[in-house]
Amino acid sequence: MSESVHGLTTEEAELVQHLATGKSHEETARLMNISSRTIKRWLTRPHVAESLLAVKQDVATHVREQIKALSTKAIQALEDSLALEDSPSVRLKAAQLVLDRVAPEQVQSDQPLQGQEGPISKRLLQYLTNEELAQIEHLATLAEQRAQQAEQDRETLERKRM
């Protein structure tokens, strides 16, 4: 029997790592030079199943934290594109991205974000900070201002053509 690592044998720990990172039973069996039946048998062991669940939860938590950290940067990049970009086409594209993906319910209903099912569901709202919610509302306001400016620019251009 192999040396124990946190209550798991070395082989069991390797199995947990492979499966927790998304490898299939077949791929894991090939990498570890064991059969799929062995994997299924090991997964019936409570300590292996519990360890796999714990590692998967840790991976999911880590991914959520990374997404949350990146979302703040992504929102800032969109805000910068809306506020600082000289190119109207780039500003329009950034505004469309915000309107299409971040707050379609708000655009359609002129109501604040309510957390209905959709791009920002009630389930996801709990993971946003107050600062992030404020940034989303701020971006929607900027996009609305850009839309009004674009409409005014179109009207001015049409008047000049006449």
VEXKOLKE-354900 format. One line per field, with one value per residue: residue number from 0; residue in three letters; x, y, z of N, C-alpha, C, O in turn. Coordinates in nm, 3 decimals, always signed. Atoms other than C-alpha are relative to their C-alpha. Layout:
% residues N
num	NUM;...
residuo	ALA;...
nxx	X;...
nyy	Y;...
nzz	Z;...
caxx	X;...
cayy	Y;...
cazz	Z;...
cxx	X;...
cyy	Y;...
czz	Z;...
oxx	X;...
oyy	Y;...
ozz	Z;...
This chain:
% residues 162
num	0;1;2;3;4;5;6;7;8;9;10;11;12;13;14;15;16;17;18;19;20;21;22;23;24;25;26;27;28;29;30;31;32;33;34;35;36;37;38;39;40;41;42;43;44;45;46;47;48;49;50;51;52;53;54;55;56;57;58;59;60;61;62;63;64;65;66;67;68;69;70;71;72;73;74;75;76;77;78;79;80;81;82;83;84;85;86;87;88;89;90;91;92;93;94;95;96;97;98;99;100;101;102;103;104;105;106;107;108;109;110;111;112;113;114;115;116;117;118;119;120;121;122;123;124;125;126;127;128;129;130;131;132;133;134;135;136;137;138;139;140;141;142;143;144;145;146;147;148;149;150;151;152;153;154;155;156;157;158;159;160;161
residuo	MET;SER;GLU;SER;VAL;HIS;GLY;LEU;THR;THR;GLU;GLU;ALA;GLU;LEU;VAL;GLN;HIS;LEU;ALA;THR;GLY;LYS;SER;HIS;GLU;GLU;THR;ALA;ARG;LEU;MET;ASN;ILE;SER;SER;ARG;THR;ILE;LYS;ARG;TRP;LEU;THR;ARG;PRO;HIS;VAL;ALA;GLU;SER;LEU;LEU;ALA;VAL;LYS;GLN;ASP;VAL;ALA;THR;HIS;VAL;ARG;GLU;GLN;ILE;LYS;ALA;LEU;SER;THR;LYS;ALA;ILE;GLN;ALA;LEU;GLU;ASP;SER;LEU;ALA;LEU;GLU;ASP;SER;PRO;SER;VAL;ARG;LEU;LYS;ALA;ALA;GLN;LEU;VAL;LEU;ASP;ARG;VAL;ALA;PRO;GLU;GLN;VAL;GLN;SER;ASP;GLN;PRO;LEU;GLN;GLY;GLN;GLU;GLY;PRO;ILE;SER;LYS;ARG;LEU;LEU;GLN;TYR;LEU;THR;ASN;GLU;GLU;LEU;ALA;GLN;ILE;GLU;HIS;LEU;ALA;THR;LEU;ALA;GLU;GLN;ARG;ALA;GLN;GLN;ALA;GLU;GLN;ASP;ARG;GLU;THR;LEU;GLU;ARG;LYS;ARG;MET
nxx	+0.085;-0.078;-0.002;+0.124;-0.007;+0.126;+0.097;+0.009;-0.126;-0.056;+0.078;+0.132;-0.018;-0.020;+0.132;+0.080;-0.051;+0.038;+0.145;+0.039;-0.038;+0.085;-0.035;+0.099;-0.044;-0.082;-0.128;-0.069;-0.044;-0.115;-0.112;-0.045;-0.025;+0.093;+0.124;+0.116;+0.064;-0.073;+0.043;+0.136;-0.009;-0.059;+0.095;+0.101;-0.059;+0.048;-0.105;-0.038;+0.113;+0.003;-0.116;+0.029;+0.099;-0.066;-0.092;+0.084;+0.053;-0.112;-0.026;+0.112;-0.015;-0.113;+0.044;+0.092;-0.079;-0.070;+0.100;+0.040;-0.111;-0.007;+0.119;-0.025;-0.088;+0.076;+0.092;-0.081;-0.040;+0.117;+0.024;-0.103;+0.033;+0.112;-0.032;-0.125;-0.028;+0.037;+0.071;+0.142;+0.035;-0.044;+0.092;+0.127;-0.018;-0.004;+0.135;+0.083;-0.036;+0.062;+0.145;+0.043;-0.036;+0.001;+0.126;+0.108;+0.131;+0.007;+0.016;+0.134;+0.108;-0.038;+0.003;-0.131;-0.024;+0.085;-0.043;+0.085;-0.081;-0.061;-0.143;-0.030;+0.110;-0.002;-0.106;-0.129;-0.007;-0.059;-0.146;-0.049;-0.013;+0.073;-0.080;+0.021;+0.135;-0.004;-0.071;+0.092;+0.098;-0.072;-0.022;+0.128;+0.024;-0.089;+0.050;+0.121;-0.047;-0.057;+0.112;+0.066;-0.090;+0.003;+0.128;-0.013;-0.093;+0.074;+0.096;-0.078;-0.048;+0.115;+0.034;-0.101;+0.020;+0.118
nyy	-0.119;-0.122;-0.094;-0.077;-0.145;-0.055;+0.108;+0.069;+0.053;-0.084;+0.026;-0.061;-0.146;-0.028;+0.018;-0.116;-0.117;+0.013;-0.015;-0.134;-0.097;+0.019;+0.115;+0.107;+0.125;+0.071;-0.069;+0.019;+0.140;+0.010;-0.072;+0.067;+0.141;+0.085;+0.020;-0.082;+0.069;-0.037;-0.136;+0.009;+0.063;-0.097;-0.108;+0.045;-0.017;-0.129;-0.101;-0.046;-0.081;-0.126;-0.079;-0.050;-0.106;-0.115;-0.061;-0.064;-0.123;-0.095;-0.048;-0.088;-0.124;-0.073;-0.053;-0.110;-0.115;-0.055;-0.068;-0.122;-0.096;-0.044;-0.077;-0.140;-0.051;-0.006;-0.113;-0.121;-0.012;-0.048;-0.138;-0.080;-0.006;-0.092;-0.136;-0.055;+0.032;-0.104;+0.060;+0.027;+0.140;+0.076;-0.034;+0.064;+0.144;+0.020;-0.024;+0.114;+0.113;-0.020;+0.007;+0.133;+0.110;-0.029;-0.046;-0.008;-0.026;-0.141;-0.076;+0.023;-0.042;-0.125;+0.024;+0.042;+0.144;+0.062;+0.136;+0.102;+0.097;-0.062;-0.020;-0.022;+0.066;-0.013;+0.088;-0.065;-0.129;+0.015;+0.005;-0.132;-0.093;-0.125;-0.079;+0.054;-0.038;-0.143;-0.015;+0.042;-0.108;-0.113;+0.033;-0.012;-0.144;-0.047;+0.052;-0.078;-0.131;+0.018;+0.025;-0.130;-0.081;+0.057;-0.041;-0.143;-0.010;+0.045;-0.105;-0.112;+0.040;+0.000;-0.140;-0.053;+0.060;-0.061
nzz	+0.000;+0.011;-0.112;-0.014;+0.016;-0.051;-0.011;+0.129;+0.051;+0.107;+0.121;-0.018;+0.011;+0.143;+0.060;-0.038;+0.075;+0.141;+0.017;-0.042;+0.104;+0.118;+0.084;-0.003;-0.063;+0.097;+0.011;-0.128;-0.003;+0.090;-0.060;-0.122;+0.035;-0.076;+0.076;-0.037;-0.111;-0.121;-0.034;-0.056;-0.132;-0.092;-0.025;-0.097;-0.133;-0.050;-0.014;+0.134;+0.050;-0.076;+0.041;+0.135;-0.015;-0.062;+0.097;+0.102;-0.060;-0.007;+0.136;+0.036;-0.077;+0.059;+0.130;-0.028;-0.047;+0.116;+0.084;-0.071;+0.012;+0.140;+0.037;-0.034;+0.105;+0.124;-0.011;+0.011;+0.140;+0.074;-0.040;+0.066;+0.142;+0.017;-0.042;+0.048;+0.139;+0.096;+0.113;-0.028;+0.023;-0.116;-0.109;+0.031;-0.022;-0.145;-0.051;+0.040;-0.084;-0.131;+0.011;+0.043;-0.089;-0.143;-0.056;+0.099;-0.061;-0.034;+0.124;+0.053;-0.089;-0.067;-0.144;-0.050;+0.002;-0.100;-0.028;+0.059;+0.073;+0.117;-0.018;-0.142;-0.071;-0.145;-0.048;+0.021;-0.069;-0.132;+0.012;+0.038;-0.111;+0.022;+0.094;+0.135;+0.040;+0.030;+0.127;+0.107;+0.016;+0.058;+0.141;+0.068;+0.013;+0.106;+0.127;+0.032;+0.045;+0.134;+0.092;+0.023;+0.082;+0.135;+0.059;+0.033;+0.113;+0.120;+0.035;+0.053;+0.131;+0.090;+0.028;+0.090;+0.134;+0.061
caxx	+0.000;+0.123;+0.205;-0.095;-0.148;-0.420;-0.592;-0.557;-0.300;-0.071;-0.270;-0.604;-0.473;-0.357;-0.700;-0.872;-0.647;-0.712;-1.088;-1.114;-0.941;-1.192;-1.027;-1.260;-1.248;-1.104;-0.832;-0.746;-0.727;-0.489;-0.271;-0.252;-0.220;-0.522;-0.863;-1.187;-1.326;-1.053;-1.149;-1.515;-1.421;-1.198;-1.473;-1.703;-1.464;-1.611;-1.279;-1.200;-1.549;-1.538;-1.190;-1.296;-1.600;-1.386;-1.125;-1.396;-1.551;-1.211;-1.154;-1.502;-1.442;-1.107;-1.262;-1.544;-1.289;-1.088;-1.402;-1.504;-1.159;-1.160;-1.515;-1.406;-1.126;-1.363;-1.616;-1.342;-1.221;-1.574;-1.617;-1.285;-1.392;-1.716;-1.558;-1.216;-1.227;-1.227;-1.367;-1.748;-1.756;-1.554;-1.774;-2.084;-1.950;-1.874;-2.219;-2.383;-2.191;-2.312;-2.670;-2.689;-2.522;-2.529;-2.868;-3.118;-3.411;-3.327;-3.302;-3.632;-3.828;-3.645;-3.644;-3.342;-3.180;-3.422;-3.242;-3.492;-3.379;-3.149;-2.795;-2.806;-3.025;-3.116;-2.872;-2.585;-2.672;-2.563;-2.207;-2.183;-2.056;-2.237;-1.950;-1.997;-2.372;-2.305;-2.057;-2.316;-2.574;-2.313;-2.228;-2.595;-2.624;-2.320;-2.462;-2.795;-2.613;-2.420;-2.742;-2.903;-2.594;-2.598;-2.966;-2.895;-2.600;-2.823;-3.088;-2.826;-2.683;-3.029;-3.101;-2.773;-2.859;-3.191
cayy	+0.000;+0.351;+0.625;+0.821;+1.185;+1.361;+1.027;+0.922;+0.695;+0.859;+0.692;+0.805;+1.161;+1.150;+1.019;+1.304;+1.564;+1.429;+1.409;+1.744;+1.918;+1.781;+1.470;+1.183;+0.842;+0.696;+0.962;+0.931;+0.551;+0.582;+0.841;+0.635;+0.300;+0.155;+0.036;+0.234;-0.032;+0.052;+0.418;+0.335;+0.111;+0.379;+0.638;+0.421;+0.470;+0.746;+0.919;+0.935;+1.061;+1.322;+1.434;+1.465;+1.672;+1.898;+1.954;+2.025;+2.279;+2.441;+2.462;+2.612;+2.866;+2.963;+3.004;+3.220;+3.440;+3.479;+3.568;+3.820;+3.983;+3.994;+4.130;+4.449;+4.493;+4.417;+4.672;+4.931;+4.858;+4.904;+5.223;+5.355;+5.266;+5.455;+5.757;+5.794;+5.650;+5.908;+5.666;+5.673;+5.319;+5.186;+5.373;+5.241;+4.884;+4.916;+5.062;+4.782;+4.524;+4.672;+4.707;+4.365;+4.158;+4.340;+4.497;+4.402;+4.400;+4.752;+4.878;+4.720;+4.822;+5.139;+4.984;+4.932;+4.589;+4.360;+4.028;+3.847;+3.538;+3.640;+3.773;+3.900;+3.655;+3.663;+3.376;+3.584;+3.912;+3.774;+3.743;+4.107;+4.367;+4.697;+4.862;+4.630;+4.693;+5.066;+5.028;+4.841;+5.112;+5.377;+5.199;+5.179;+5.555;+5.624;+5.405;+5.591;+5.923;+5.791;+5.667;+6.010;+6.178;+5.941;+6.020;+6.393;+6.347;+6.156;+6.426;+6.697;+6.504;+6.457;+6.829;+6.911;+6.677;+6.856
cazz	+0.000;-0.079;+0.169;+0.301;+0.194;+0.402;+0.463;+0.099;-0.054;-0.309;-0.587;-0.444;-0.412;-0.775;-0.878;-0.691;-0.857;-1.207;-1.163;-0.983;-1.273;-1.522;-1.659;-1.748;-1.582;-1.902;-1.931;-1.562;-1.591;-1.886;-1.710;-1.391;-1.572;-1.389;-1.506;-1.508;-1.274;-1.023;-1.039;-0.980;-0.688;-0.531;-0.568;-0.355;-0.064;+0.155;+0.222;-0.152;-0.246;+0.031;-0.071;-0.437;-0.338;-0.116;-0.388;-0.648;-0.410;-0.356;-0.731;-0.783;-0.506;-0.657;-1.003;-0.861;-0.684;-1.006;-1.203;-0.939;-0.947;-1.327;-1.343;-1.168;-1.424;-1.712;-1.590;-1.555;-1.909;-2.044;-1.845;-1.981;-2.335;-2.289;-2.125;-2.283;-2.633;-2.914;-3.170;-3.178;-3.316;-3.019;-2.772;-2.947;-2.936;-2.563;-2.497;-2.696;-2.497;-2.172;-2.290;-2.455;-2.186;-1.857;-1.821;-2.093;-1.849;-1.739;-2.096;-2.195;-1.887;-1.773;-1.424;-1.200;-1.203;-1.027;-1.041;-1.259;-1.443;-1.724;-1.749;-1.390;-1.203;-0.836;-0.786;-0.928;-0.758;-0.423;-0.556;-0.667;-0.427;-0.378;-0.563;-0.862;-0.866;-0.856;-1.144;-1.351;-1.287;-1.369;-1.696;-1.786;-1.721;-1.938;-2.212;-2.194;-2.224;-2.525;-2.683;-2.636;-2.782;-3.080;-3.140;-3.126;-3.363;-3.608;-3.594;-3.652;-3.945;-4.097;-4.066;-4.240;-4.528;-4.587
cxx	+0.088;-0.015;-0.127;+0.026;-0.137;-0.109;-0.020;+0.134;+0.049;-0.082;-0.140;+0.008;+0.020;-0.133;-0.087;+0.043;-0.042;-0.149;-0.046;+0.035;-0.068;+0.035;-0.109;+0.056;+0.096;+0.139;+0.082;+0.054;+0.124;+0.123;+0.059;+0.033;-0.079;-0.126;-0.109;-0.074;+0.068;-0.041;-0.138;+0.002;+0.058;-0.098;-0.113;+0.052;-0.038;+0.108;+0.046;-0.111;-0.007;+0.115;-0.023;-0.100;+0.065;+0.092;-0.080;-0.059;+0.108;+0.031;-0.110;+0.009;+0.111;-0.040;-0.095;+0.075;+0.076;-0.096;-0.042;+0.108;+0.009;-0.120;+0.018;+0.089;-0.076;-0.096;+0.076;+0.044;-0.116;-0.028;+0.102;-0.029;-0.114;+0.040;+0.119;+0.026;-0.049;-0.084;-0.145;-0.036;+0.043;-0.092;-0.134;+0.008;+0.001;-0.138;-0.093;+0.029;-0.067;-0.151;-0.048;+0.021;-0.015;-0.138;-0.113;-0.136;-0.016;-0.024;-0.142;-0.108;+0.025;-0.013;+0.140;+0.015;-0.079;+0.039;-0.096;+0.090;+0.048;+0.147;+0.041;-0.118;+0.013;+0.113;+0.136;+0.015;+0.068;+0.153;+0.060;+0.010;-0.084;+0.074;-0.021;-0.140;-0.006;+0.071;-0.090;-0.103;+0.065;+0.024;-0.129;-0.035;+0.087;-0.049;-0.125;+0.039;+0.058;-0.110;-0.073;+0.086;+0.000;-0.129;+0.004;+0.092;-0.069;-0.097;+0.071;+0.047;-0.114;-0.042;+0.099;-0.018;-0.117;+0.032
cyy	+0.124;+0.086;+0.085;+0.150;+0.054;-0.107;-0.078;-0.064;+0.095;-0.017;+0.062;+0.152;+0.040;-0.011;+0.123;+0.123;-0.006;+0.027;+0.141;+0.106;-0.029;-0.117;-0.107;-0.122;-0.073;+0.064;-0.020;-0.142;-0.018;+0.066;-0.073;-0.147;-0.094;-0.014;+0.096;-0.063;+0.035;+0.139;-0.003;-0.060;+0.098;+0.111;-0.041;+0.012;+0.139;+0.108;+0.054;+0.089;+0.135;+0.092;+0.059;+0.115;+0.127;+0.071;+0.070;+0.131;+0.107;+0.059;+0.097;+0.134;+0.086;+0.062;+0.117;+0.125;+0.065;+0.077;+0.131;+0.107;+0.053;+0.084;+0.148;+0.064;+0.014;+0.118;+0.130;+0.021;+0.050;+0.147;+0.092;+0.014;+0.098;+0.144;+0.061;-0.019;+0.112;-0.055;-0.028;-0.146;-0.088;+0.027;-0.069;-0.150;-0.030;+0.019;-0.116;-0.122;+0.010;-0.020;-0.141;-0.107;+0.028;+0.030;+0.006;+0.026;+0.148;+0.084;-0.015;+0.060;+0.136;-0.012;-0.034;-0.151;-0.066;-0.144;-0.106;-0.100;+0.066;+0.020;+0.031;-0.054;+0.025;-0.083;+0.067;+0.130;-0.011;-0.001;+0.135;+0.088;+0.124;+0.089;-0.047;+0.034;+0.147;+0.024;-0.039;+0.108;+0.122;-0.023;+0.012;+0.148;+0.059;-0.044;+0.077;+0.138;-0.009;-0.023;+0.130;+0.089;-0.050;+0.040;+0.147;+0.020;-0.042;+0.107;+0.120;-0.032;-0.001;+0.141;+0.063;-0.054;+0.065;+0.135
czz	+0.000;+0.123;+0.001;-0.012;+0.040;+0.003;-0.129;-0.032;-0.110;-0.128;+0.009;-0.013;-0.146;-0.075;+0.025;-0.081;-0.147;-0.021;+0.037;-0.105;-0.132;-0.089;+0.016;+0.072;-0.093;-0.011;+0.128;+0.009;-0.088;+0.062;+0.121;-0.023;+0.091;-0.084;+0.047;+0.117;+0.132;+0.046;+0.064;+0.140;+0.103;+0.035;+0.094;+0.143;+0.052;+0.007;-0.137;-0.057;+0.069;-0.041;-0.139;+0.006;+0.057;-0.098;-0.111;+0.052;+0.012;-0.137;-0.042;+0.073;-0.060;-0.134;+0.020;+0.045;-0.115;-0.090;+0.064;-0.013;-0.144;-0.040;+0.031;-0.107;-0.132;+0.000;-0.014;-0.145;-0.086;+0.032;-0.067;-0.149;-0.026;+0.025;-0.075;-0.150;-0.092;-0.115;+0.035;-0.019;+0.118;+0.119;-0.020;+0.028;+0.150;+0.061;-0.036;+0.086;+0.136;-0.009;-0.035;+0.106;+0.147;+0.052;-0.101;+0.062;+0.030;-0.125;-0.052;+0.088;+0.065;+0.152;+0.047;-0.008;+0.113;+0.031;-0.049;-0.069;-0.128;+0.027;+0.144;+0.079;+0.150;+0.059;-0.013;+0.076;+0.137;-0.004;-0.043;+0.124;-0.030;-0.098;-0.143;-0.050;-0.037;-0.133;-0.117;-0.025;-0.064;-0.150;-0.081;-0.021;-0.110;-0.138;-0.044;-0.050;-0.141;-0.104;-0.031;-0.088;-0.144;-0.072;-0.040;-0.119;-0.131;-0.046;-0.061;-0.142;-0.102;-0.037;-0.097;-0.142;-0.072;-0.046
oxx	+0.195;-0.107;-0.178;+0.120;-0.234;-0.223;-0.094;+0.239;-0.027;-0.110;-0.189;-0.079;-0.034;-0.164;-0.149;-0.041;-0.087;-0.187;-0.136;-0.029;-0.033;-0.027;-0.167;+0.176;+0.198;+0.240;+0.203;+0.167;+0.219;+0.231;+0.180;+0.081;-0.027;-0.140;-0.103;-0.131;+0.001;-0.060;-0.159;-0.070;+0.007;-0.100;-0.186;-0.025;-0.011;+0.083;+0.085;-0.083;-0.030;+0.098;+0.008;-0.081;+0.039;+0.094;-0.043;-0.066;+0.081;+0.053;-0.082;-0.017;+0.095;-0.005;-0.083;+0.042;+0.085;-0.062;-0.055;+0.078;+0.032;-0.109;-0.029;+0.064;-0.056;-0.110;+0.029;+0.044;-0.097;-0.058;+0.066;-0.012;-0.112;-0.007;+0.121;+0.106;-0.162;-0.161;-0.173;-0.122;-0.028;-0.129;-0.193;-0.085;-0.061;-0.180;-0.173;-0.063;-0.124;-0.209;-0.149;-0.060;-0.035;-0.177;-0.176;-0.219;-0.124;-0.103;-0.202;-0.210;-0.064;-0.038;+0.222;-0.085;-0.069;-0.018;-0.108;+0.210;-0.027;+0.203;+0.147;-0.215;+0.117;+0.176;+0.221;+0.126;+0.136;+0.217;+0.182;-0.076;-0.126;+0.013;-0.033;-0.157;-0.071;+0.030;-0.089;-0.131;+0.004;+0.006;-0.129;-0.089;+0.039;-0.048;-0.141;-0.019;+0.033;-0.102;-0.108;+0.035;+0.001;-0.126;-0.042;+0.065;-0.048;-0.107;+0.023;+0.039;-0.095;-0.077;+0.060;+0.011;-0.119;-0.055
oyy	+0.124;+0.070;+0.120;+0.203;+0.037;-0.081;-0.177;-0.013;+0.179;+0.081;+0.118;+0.215;+0.141;+0.073;+0.176;+0.196;+0.094;+0.104;+0.195;+0.211;+0.030;-0.134;-0.123;-0.131;-0.126;-0.006;-0.042;-0.163;-0.085;+0.008;-0.070;-0.216;-0.192;+0.052;+0.151;+0.007;+0.049;+0.163;+0.059;-0.015;+0.107;+0.160;+0.044;+0.002;+0.238;+0.223;+0.170;+0.196;+0.237;+0.213;+0.176;+0.216;+0.237;+0.194;+0.180;+0.231;+0.224;+0.180;+0.203;+0.238;+0.207;+0.178;+0.218;+0.237;+0.187;+0.185;+0.232;+0.223;+0.172;+0.171;+0.233;+0.177;+0.112;+0.187;+0.223;+0.134;+0.134;+0.226;+0.199;+0.122;+0.173;+0.235;+0.182;+0.054;+0.160;+0.018;-0.106;-0.198;-0.183;-0.065;-0.122;-0.207;-0.127;-0.058;-0.160;-0.194;-0.086;-0.092;-0.186;-0.198;-0.064;-0.019;+0.110;+0.095;+0.205;+0.179;+0.082;+0.107;+0.190;+0.088;-0.081;-0.223;-0.026;-0.206;-0.212;-0.076;+0.139;-0.048;-0.013;+0.018;+0.070;-0.042;+0.050;+0.168;+0.082;+0.021;+0.149;+0.084;+0.144;+0.158;+0.035;+0.068;+0.185;+0.110;+0.026;+0.142;+0.188;+0.068;+0.061;+0.185;+0.137;+0.034;+0.107;+0.187;+0.079;+0.028;+0.155;+0.158;+0.030;+0.071;+0.184;+0.103;+0.021;+0.136;+0.177;+0.053;+0.041;+0.168;+0.141;+0.016;+0.069;+0.204
ozz	+0.061;+0.203;-0.106;+0.047;-0.033;-0.037;-0.130;+0.008;-0.157;-0.198;-0.089;-0.074;-0.190;-0.160;-0.067;-0.132;-0.202;-0.109;-0.028;-0.111;-0.235;-0.194;+0.124;+0.098;-0.050;-0.013;+0.121;+0.054;-0.048;+0.061;+0.143;+0.067;+0.144;-0.187;+0.157;+0.201;+0.235;+0.165;+0.168;+0.229;+0.214;+0.148;+0.145;+0.238;-0.016;-0.028;-0.147;-0.111;+0.005;-0.054;-0.162;-0.061;+0.009;-0.104;-0.153;-0.020;-0.012;-0.150;-0.098;+0.014;-0.076;-0.161;-0.049;+0.004;-0.122;-0.139;-0.004;-0.038;-0.164;-0.126;-0.044;-0.148;-0.204;-0.101;-0.079;-0.193;-0.173;-0.057;-0.114;-0.206;-0.124;-0.044;-0.099;-0.208;-0.079;-0.177;+0.126;+0.053;+0.153;+0.191;+0.074;+0.085;+0.195;+0.147;+0.047;+0.126;+0.186;+0.072;+0.018;+0.119;+0.226;+0.158;-0.115;+0.001;+0.011;-0.121;-0.098;+0.037;+0.130;+0.219;-0.033;-0.020;+0.229;+0.121;+0.012;-0.083;-0.192;+0.113;+0.189;+0.106;+0.198;+0.156;+0.074;+0.113;+0.180;+0.098;-0.048;+0.212;-0.144;-0.179;-0.234;-0.167;-0.135;-0.211;-0.221;-0.140;-0.148;-0.231;-0.194;-0.126;-0.192;-0.233;-0.162;-0.147;-0.224;-0.216;-0.147;-0.176;-0.237;-0.191;-0.148;-0.206;-0.235;-0.165;-0.159;-0.231;-0.216;-0.152;-0.183;-0.239;-0.195;-0.101
